[in-house]
Amino acid sequence: MSDRLRLVYREFTGFEKAFGRQVAAFRETHPGVDVELVPADIPELYRQMVEGPGCESGEWDLFLCNTDWLPTLMERGALRRLDPHLDAAPPRDWPDGWSPALRRVQTAADGTTYGIPYHDGPQMLMYRGDLFDDPAEQKRFEADHGRPLRPPRTWPEFLEVARFFTRPDEDLYGCVLAAMPDGHNSVYDFLIQLWSRGGRVLDGGRAAFAGPEGVQALGFLRDLIRVHRVTQPNPRDYESVRSGDYYASGHGAMMWNWSGFAVVADLPGSRVRGRNRLGLIPRGDAPAGRHVSLSVYWVLTIPAGSRQPDLAWEFARHVASAEMDRVTATEGAVGCRLSTWRDPAIQQEFASYRLIEETYRDVETMPALACYPEINEVLNEEIDMVYTGAKAVEEALNDAARRADDILERS
């Protein structure tokens, strides 16, 4: 009878393809082992593994976990400590073969490690180089705006360029936005807007996102959708994966999103292959404005209820190898090893790897609090109320701050 591992992961073609090849390679050295790959969308994955008892149930041996969820799972003991495995049989080059930024969130205050980086992807600005370089577009933009057409450095410039390229009759839109209320990009987009204007999420144990910077941040996003109408139609129907696919289909001039979708834009079959360019995310135009990115990544973990933790570690160690990390990169996800980031062939094929280390010079992470997923869901709900027009910006943010403070006080 063969051994079997069960791995649950976020539904995404890049993960599916990479894991498929990595499982096939694992079976070559473990011929009696079967690895069952089970995809789930983000809300279902969260309900099952974070809100629910999935990690403790014994149903899963491996869990590809979003770093936003780690503080909750680590605090409740839902994941196995990896230190005994790392001491006995670490992946080659551990830990120095990975950026410190990709080892931070899965490491507890006492130094215990709970996950191995699998998929990275800080957010970046993506834009259509063929449109920006077109002499006719450049001439028209300068005639309209009195300045050269260039990748936007500030949010006012971003809006100006997005309005210029929004041409519904040509099925072209100034920016692609993932506004689905799934607790993922809709919240991340707000926080990037907040940080880039000098705002903060929490301060002194209380919500700080409802101040002037937060009002500007959420108002800007609302107006992209409802006032200026420079996004693709019905952006609330788009989560990050679908928005990345939409950009790769050639219907958007710009998008800020995970760098993994810059990889998607460069894959065979993309209509913008070879035409996508990358830059830093714009900043607020006030003195406190800064170019900032968000570091949320995915780590391979072993749930506390795993029935075969030693075999699960062998698989995790296998996919963390340099060869398998390169597979992750070439199949449409984002590798995590420094060797992959710096590989000339990878950089030549996928432009995002040429910018990834620079992007990490100024990144934010989500608050490392066990109660943060509750606050994230509050933000998700209140942001969507603004997007639908059910609430004004100030009302939604004040309600979100009050609810967040209640959660923080309970915790």
Secondary structure, DSSP 8 states (H G I E B T S, - for coil): --EEEEEEEE--HHHHHHHHHHHHHHHHH-TTEEEEEEEE-HHHHHIIIIISSTTTSSS-SEEEEEGGGHHHHHHTT-B---HHHHHHS--TTTTTTB-GGGTSTTB-TTS-B--EEEE---EEEEEEHHHHT-HHHHHHHHHHHSS-----SBHHHHHHHHHHH-BGGGTBBSB-----SSSSHHHHHHHHHHHHTT--SEETTEE-TTSHHHHHHHHHHHHHHHTS--B-S-GGG--HHHHHHHHHTT-BSEEEEETHHHHHHTSTT-TTTTTEEEE---B-SSTT----EE---EEEE-BTT-S-HHHHHHHHHHHTSHHHHHHHHHTTS---BHHHHT-HHHHHH-GGGGTHHHHTTSEE-----TTHHHHHHHHHHHHHHHHHTSS-HHHHHHHHHHHHHHHHHH-
